[in-house]
Amino acid sequence: MVRESAIKDVIKSCFLQDKRVKLSSSSRIMIDEKHQNLNIFLDIKVKKTVEQDSMSIIRNIVASVEEAVKKLIDKKPKNVQVALIGFY
């Protein structure tokens, strides 16, 4: 079984690789009671210089998070919910 902290670490590494976006607060993870699936909640900020391209940046970070989690637990998360908090 994979620890929640390991999942948070791979999420954090996804954001460290893309300098156009950053986590606004700590990611939240909800694991179902059977430990068969999980939901990820991310509050993010996007750089002001790439504001017009923010939707594709969000799609890219979601795909990156899904792929990183899939490598860790052999399954894509059920849901990756992103809240765009603002720009920096």
N, C-alpha and C positions, 0 to 999 in steps of 0.2 A: 504494500500500500504506500502511496506517495503522500508525503506530508504537505499540508497547505502552504507551509513556508517555502517549499521547493517550487510550487506553482507560482507563488508571488515572486520568487527570484527570477524565474524564466520570463515572467511578464515584465519585470523591471529591466531585464536585459534587452528586451525588444525595444523599449523606450530609449535606452542608452544608445542603441544602434541608429535611431532616426532622430537627428538633431532638429527636425522641424516641429516636433510635438513632445510634450512632457506631461507626466502625471500631475494633476493638480492636488490630489490627495492619495492616500493609500488605496490600492485596489481592494475590492471586496469580492469574496468568493462564497457562493452558497453551494453546498454539496447536498444532494438528495439523501434521504434517510437510508437508502439501500447502497449508497456509495457507488452508484453506477453512472452518474452524470453530474455536471456542475454548471453553474451560471457564473459569469464573471461580469462585474460592474466596474467601469472605469470612468473617472472624472478627468478630463484632459484639457490642456491648453495648447493652441497652435500658434506658431510664430506669426506675427503681424505681416511679415514680408511675404508670406505664402497664403494669406487669408483667402484669396480667390480660389485657391486649389485645395481648400480644407476638406471637401468631401472625398476627394481621391486620397488624401493623406489619411483620413479616418479609415477608409476602406483598406488601405495598405497596412495600417497598424492592426486592424482587426484580423486580417489574414495572417499577419506575422504572429500575433498572439495565438490564434487558432492552431497554426502549424507548430509553434513551440510547445504548446500544451499537448498536442497530439503526439509529438515525439516523446513526451514525458509519460503520458498515461495510455498511449495507443488508442486514443479516442478524442475526436473534436469535442470541445465544450458544447453543451446544448444551446447556449446563448452567450454572446459577448455584447453587453449593452454599454454604449458609449454616451456620456453626457459631455457636450462641448461647453465648458465653463466660461471660456473667453479666450483672449489672445494675449501674448506676451511679447 
